[in-house]
């Protein structure tokens, strides 16, 4: 299971680092040098999940670890540029934009892996089932809408998110990692629809991958993310 403190409890956009008391510029070590902020979480428990081969999962875990490495590296570089007074430069601006892309790649993968590995179906009368019905009319209507978003052409993510102001749920498309997020909305369920998430097992049959995903959702993990 993931070891980062309160992962499920703090799995909104940006939760885990702040829960651990770490600032955006990194934790200060000896001589004021920033230490690595993030360590990759261990999702090896997912090995053996029906519909997801070991080869596919191992490749996906390795790709996720790259986002962790790049996020830490960018935080280190930006902290150094800040000490040197170089943040207000074109290079600093582009690295700051890149940080959002890498960090979202890190966090979206953690949320995706975190809501995989379930075996029990969604309870329509449970908390999440009731909220889905309240927002979409029925769980069936939500499912149809979510799968329609997943069928869109392009690479990115499908996210079920909760409006922090009124609790309404939305199915949204996140382009790449950083385009299309709803400000103030918390993630409830995440589906990776980049080709690397399914092509080893399913080729171009993305719809078959989405069906396998629905059979493997950990609904308890998704429900725990509701505010």
C-alpha positions in Angstrom: 0.0 0.0 0.0 1.1 3.6 -0.6 3.2 4.9 2.4 2.9 8.7 2.0 1.1 10.1 5.0 -2.7 10.3 4.7 -2.6 9.6 0.9 -6.3 9.0 0.5 -7.2 11.7 3.0 -5.1 14.2 1.3 -5.5 13.2 -2.3 -7.0 16.4 -3.7 -5.0 18.5 -6.0 -1.8 19.2 -4.0 -2.7 17.4 -0.8 0.1 15.0 0.1 3.0 17.4 0.1 1.3 19.9 2.3 0.0 17.2 4.6 3.6 16.2 5.2 4.5 19.8 6.1 6.7 20.4 3.0 6.8 23.7 1.2 6.7 24.1 -2.6 10.4 25.0 -2.8 11.5 21.8 -1.0 12.5 20.9 2.5 15.7 22.6 3.5 18.6 20.3 4.3 22.2 21.0 5.1 23.5 24.4 4.0 20.0 25.4 2.9 20.0 23.0 0.0 16.5 21.6 -0.9 15.9 17.9 -0.4 13.7 15.7 -2.6 10.1 16.5 -1.9 8.4 13.4 -3.4 9.2 9.7 -3.4 7.3 7.3 -5.6 4.5 5.4 -4.0 4.4 1.6 -4.1 1.5 0.3 -6.1 2.8 -3.3 -6.5 -0.4 -4.5 -4.9 -2.1 -4.0 -8.3 -0.1 -6.8 -9.8 -2.6 -9.5 -10.7 -5.5 -7.1 -11.3 -7.7 -8.8 -14.0 -7.5 -6.9 -17.3 -4.1 -5.4 -16.5 -1.0 -7.5 -17.4 2.1 -7.4 -15.2 4.1 -6.0 -18.2 1.6 -3.2 -18.7 1.6 -2.3 -15.0 5.4 -2.4 -14.6 5.8 -0.1 -17.6 3.2 2.3 -16.2 4.8 2.3 -12.8 8.2 3.2 -14.3 6.6 6.0 -16.3 5.0 7.4 -13.1 8.4 7.3 -11.3 9.8 9.5 -14.1 7.2 12.2 -13.1 8.4 12.0 -9.5 12.0 12.4 -10.5 11.3 15.3 -12.9 9.1 17.1 -10.3 11.9 16.9 -7.7 14.4 18.0 -10.2 12.4 21.0 -11.3 11.7 22.1 -7.7 15.5 21.9 -7.1 16.3 24.0 -10.2 13.7 26.6 -9.4 14.8 26.9 -5.8 18.4 27.4 -7.0 17.2 30.0 -9.6 15.3 31.8 -6.8 18.5 32.0 -4.7 20.3 33.4 -7.7 17.5 35.9 -8.5 16.9 34.3 -11.9 13.2 33.4 -11.6 12.0 36.5 -13.6 13.6 35.3 -16.8 12.2 33.4 -19.8 14.0 30.3 -18.6 12.4 30.6 -15.2 9.0 31.2 -16.6 9.1 28.1 -18.9 10.4 25.9 -16.1 7.6 27.1 -13.8 5.1 26.1 -16.5 6.8 22.8 -16.9 6.5 22.1 -13.2 2.7 22.2 -13.4 2.8 19.6 -16.2 5.2 17.2 -14.3 3.5 17.6 -11.0 0.1 16.9 -12.4 1.5 13.9 -14.1 2.8 12.7 -10.8 -0.5 13.3 -8.9 -2.9 12.1 -11.6 -1.0 8.8 -11.8 -1.2 8.4 -8.0 -4.9 9.0 -8.0 -5.4 6.6 -10.9 -3.5 3.8 -9.3 -5.1 4.6 -6.0 -8.6 3.9 -7.4 -7.6 0.6 -9.0 -7.6 -2.9 -7.5 -11.2 -3.2 -6.4 -13.3 -6.3 -6.9 -16.8 -5.3 -5.5 -19.3 -3.4 -7.6 -20.5 0.1 -6.8 -23.3 0.1 -4.2 -26.0 2.3 -5.8 -27.4 3.0 -2.3 -24.1 3.9 -0.8 -22.8 7.5 -0.4 -21.0 7.7 -3.8 -23.9 6.0 -5.6 -26.4 8.5 -4.1 -24.2 11.5 -5.0 -23.8 10.2 -8.6 -27.6 9.8 -8.9 -28.1 13.3 -7.5 -25.7 14.8 -10.1 -26.5 12.7 -13.1 -30.0 11.3 -12.5 -28.8 7.8 -12.0 -25.6 5.7 -11.7 -26.3 4.3 -15.1 -26.5 7.8 -16.6 -23.3 8.8 -15.0 -21.6 5.6 -16.3 -22.8 6.3 -19.9 -21.5 9.9 -19.6 -18.1 8.9 -18.1 -17.5 6.3 -20.9 -18.5 8.9 -23.5 -15.8 11.2 -22.2 -13.3 8.3 -22.3 -14.2 7.7 -25.9 -13.1 11.2 -27.0 -10.2 11.3 -29.4 -6.9 12.5 -27.9 -4.6 11.8 -25.0 -5.3 12.8 -21.4 -7.4 11.8 -18.5 -11.1 11.4 -17.6 -11.9 12.7 -14.1 -14.9 12.6 -12.0 -14.6 15.7 -9.8 -16.6 17.2 -7.0 -17.4 20.9 -6.9 -16.0 22.1 -3.5 -18.7 24.8 -3.3 -21.9 22.7 -3.6 -20.9 19.0 -3.9 -22.0 18.6 -7.5 -20.1 16.0 -9.5 -18.8 16.5 -13.1 -17.1 14.2 -15.6 -14.3 16.2 -17.2 -11.5 15.8 -19.8 -8.0 16.8 -18.7 -5.8 17.4 -21.7 -2.3 16.1 -21.3 -1.9 16.7 -17.5 -2.6 20.3 -17.0 -5.4 21.5 -19.3 -9.1 21.4 -18.4 -9.0 21.1 -14.6 -12.0 22.6 -12.8 -10.7 25.2 -10.2 -11.6 24.2 -6.7 -12.9 20.8 -7.7 -11.6 17.7 -5.9 -10.8 14.4 -7.8 -13.1 11.4 -7.0 -12.2 9.0 -9.8 -9.4 9.1 -12.3 -9.0 7.2 -15.6 -5.7 7.4 -17.6 -6.5 7.4 -21.3 -2.9 8.0 -22.6 -2.0 5.1 -25.0 0.7 3.9 -22.6 -2.1 3.0 -20.1 -3.6 0.3 -22.4 -2.0 -0.3 -25.7 0.4 -3.1 -24.5 -2.7 -5.2 -23.6 -5.5 -3.8 -25.8 -3.8 -2.2 -28.9 -6.3 0.3 -30.3 -9.3 -1.2 -28.5 -9.6 1.6 -25.9 -13.2 0.7 -25.2 -12.2 -2.7 -24.0 -9.6 -1.1 -21.7 -12.3 1.2 -20.3 -14.5 -1.9 -19.6 -11.6 -3.5 -17.8 -11.0 -0.4 -15.8 -14.7 -0.3 -14.6 -14.4 -3.9 -13.4 -11.2 -3.0 -11.4 -12.4 0.2 -9.8 -11.8 0.4 -6.0 -15.1 2.2 -5.2 -14.2 2.5 -1.6 -11.1 4.5 -2.5 -13.2 6.8 -4.8 -15.9 7.3 -2.2 -13.3 8.2 0.4 -12.3 11.2 -1.7 -15.7 12.8 -1.4 -15.8 15.9 0.7 
